[in-house]
Amino acid sequence: MLLLPTLASLLYLLPFSTPQSLLSPTPPKLEYLYTAHVDCLQSLYETQGPAGIRKAIPIVGGNFTGPKGLNGKILNLGADWGSTDPQTGIFTADTRYNLQAEDGANLWLRTSGSGVPAGGLHLRVVIETGDKRWYWLNNVVGEFGVSLLTEVVLMVLQLLVF
């Protein structure tokens, strides 16, 4: 019983103001990771589904280069299974494909995100690898913009959180 009044006294002594760091947190920074030139074929099909008009767009090659030695080729192994909202015409990407670094390391990528009314896409990227040299990529939170062309050019940025 004596504990409750003591606890109440301690709470009373706590400051009522919110620390400035909580009111204005430091925004995260972006760091350039790589640019990819992705070769895609025309959609294999388009079909209506519950998420909209679903497409299958083969990813058949390309390359990527970056300042941290992250360079290589995009394998002919993957696709974008995105969908288009029939009411807005906005495309939402859903890709899975593979990269192979110059040192032979295999990287598996998954991207997702929707288009914007002004055009282009803003995507999130998840990268997986078991290669020790590139293992840090498993913890990258990435984002990139895309222009919708036959050859898609991606600039991937790593989100740095302090």
C-alpha positions as CSV (number, residue, x, y, z in Angstrom):
1,M,0.0,0.0,0.0
2,L,2.9,2.3,0.7
3,L,4.1,1.8,-2.9
4,L,1.2,3.6,-4.6
5,P,1.7,7.0,-2.9
6,T,5.5,6.8,-3.7
7,L,4.8,6.0,-7.3
8,A,2.3,8.8,-7.6
9,S,4.9,11.2,-6.1
10,L,7.5,10.1,-8.7
11,L,5.1,10.6,-11.6
12,Y,4.3,14.1,-10.3
13,L,8.0,15.0,-10.5
14,L,8.4,14.0,-14.1
15,P,8.5,16.9,-16.5
16,F,5.3,17.6,-18.4
17,S,7.1,19.0,-21.5
18,T,7.8,16.8,-24.5
19,P,11.5,16.6,-25.5
20,Q,12.3,18.6,-28.6
21,S,13.7,15.4,-30.3
22,L,10.2,13.9,-30.3
23,L,8.6,17.0,-31.8
24,S,11.0,17.4,-34.6
25,P,12.8,14.1,-35.3
26,T,15.8,14.1,-37.7
27,P,14.6,13.0,-41.1
28,P,16.2,10.0,-42.7
29,K,18.7,10.4,-45.4
30,L,19.0,8.7,-48.8
31,E,22.2,7.3,-50.2
32,Y,22.6,6.4,-53.9
33,L,23.0,2.6,-54.2
34,Y,22.8,1.8,-57.9
35,T,21.2,2.4,-61.3
36,A,19.6,-0.4,-63.2
37,H,18.6,-0.6,-66.9
38,V,15.9,-3.3,-67.0
39,D,14.9,-4.9,-70.3
40,C,11.2,-5.9,-70.4
41,L,9.1,-7.6,-73.1
42,Q,5.5,-6.7,-73.9
43,S,2.9,-8.1,-71.5
44,L,2.2,-11.8,-71.9
45,Y,-1.5,-11.3,-70.9
46,E,-3.9,-8.9,-69.3
47,T,-6.9,-10.3,-67.3
48,Q,-9.5,-8.8,-65.0
49,G,-9.1,-9.9,-61.4
50,P,-10.2,-8.7,-57.9
51,A,-7.2,-6.3,-57.7
52,G,-7.8,-4.9,-61.2
53,I,-6.4,-5.7,-64.6
54,R,-3.5,-8.1,-63.9
55,K,-0.5,-8.1,-66.3
56,A,2.5,-10.4,-66.6
57,I,5.5,-8.4,-68.0
58,P,8.7,-10.5,-68.5
59,I,12.0,-9.1,-67.2
60,V,14.5,-10.5,-69.6
61,G,17.8,-8.8,-68.9
62,G,19.7,-5.6,-68.3
63,N,22.5,-4.3,-66.1
64,F,23.2,-2.4,-62.9
65,T,26.0,-0.2,-61.7
66,G,26.7,1.6,-58.4
67,P,29.4,3.4,-56.5
68,K,30.0,0.7,-53.9
69,G,31.1,-1.9,-56.5
70,L,27.6,-3.2,-56.9
71,N,27.7,-3.9,-60.6
72,G,26.4,-6.8,-62.7
73,K,23.7,-8.1,-64.9
74,I,20.0,-8.7,-64.6
75,L,19.2,-12.3,-65.4
76,N,16.5,-13.4,-67.8
77,L,14.5,-14.7,-64.9
78,G,11.6,-12.7,-63.5
79,A,8.5,-10.6,-64.2
80,D,6.2,-7.9,-63.1
81,W,2.8,-9.2,-62.1
82,G,1.4,-5.8,-61.6
83,S,-2.2,-4.6,-61.8
84,T,-4.0,-1.6,-63.1
85,D,-6.9,0.0,-61.2
86,P,-9.7,0.2,-63.8
87,Q,-11.2,3.3,-62.1
88,T,-8.0,5.4,-62.0
89,G,-5.8,3.8,-64.6
90,I,-2.9,3.7,-62.0
91,F,-0.6,0.8,-62.3
92,T,0.8,-1.0,-59.2
93,A,4.0,-3.0,-59.7
94,D,4.7,-6.4,-58.1
95,T,8.0,-7.7,-59.4
96,R,10.4,-10.5,-58.6
97,Y,13.6,-10.9,-60.5
98,N,17.3,-11.8,-60.1
99,L,20.6,-9.9,-60.4
100,Q,24.0,-11.4,-60.6
101,A,26.9,-9.3,-59.4
102,E,30.2,-9.2,-61.3
103,D,31.8,-11.3,-58.6
104,G,29.1,-14.0,-59.2
105,A,26.9,-13.2,-56.2
106,N,23.2,-13.8,-56.8
107,L,20.7,-11.2,-55.6
108,W,17.0,-11.7,-55.5
109,L,14.8,-8.6,-55.7
110,R,11.2,-7.9,-55.0
111,T,9.6,-4.5,-55.7
112,S,6.2,-3.1,-55.1
113,G,4.5,0.2,-55.3
114,S,2.0,2.2,-57.3
115,G,2.1,4.8,-59.9
116,V,1.4,8.4,-59.5
117,P,-1.2,10.4,-61.5
118,A,1.6,12.5,-63.1
119,G,3.3,9.3,-64.4
120,G,6.0,7.0,-63.3
121,L,6.2,4.7,-60.3
122,H,7.6,5.0,-56.8
123,L,8.6,1.6,-55.6
124,R,10.0,-0.1,-52.5
125,V,12.7,-2.7,-53.0
126,V,13.6,-5.7,-50.9
127,I,17.0,-7.4,-51.7
128,E,18.0,-10.9,-50.5
129,T,21.3,-12.7,-50.8
130,G,23.3,-15.3,-49.0
131,D,26.6,-14.0,-50.3
132,K,28.8,-12.8,-47.4
133,R,30.2,-9.8,-49.4
134,W,26.7,-8.4,-50.1
135,Y,24.9,-9.7,-47.0
136,W,24.4,-6.1,-45.8
137,L,21.9,-5.7,-48.7
138,N,19.4,-7.9,-46.8
139,N,18.9,-4.9,-44.4
140,V,18.5,-2.2,-47.0
141,V,15.3,-0.3,-47.1
142,G,15.3,1.0,-50.7
143,E,13.1,3.2,-52.9
144,F,13.3,4.1,-56.5
145,G,11.5,5.9,-59.3
146,V,10.7,4.3,-62.6
147,S,9.8,5.6,-66.0
148,L,7.5,3.3,-68.0
149,L,9.4,2.5,-71.2
150,T,10.4,-0.7,-72.9
151,E,13.8,-0.3,-71.1
152,V,13.0,0.6,-67.5
153,V,15.7,2.8,-65.8
154,L,15.7,2.5,-62.0
155,M,17.8,4.6,-59.6
156,V,17.8,2.8,-56.2
157,L,18.4,4.8,-53.1
158,Q,19.2,3.3,-49.7
159,L,17.3,4.8,-46.8
160,L,19.7,5.6,-43.9
161,V,18.0,5.8,-40.5
162,F,20.1,7.1,-37.6
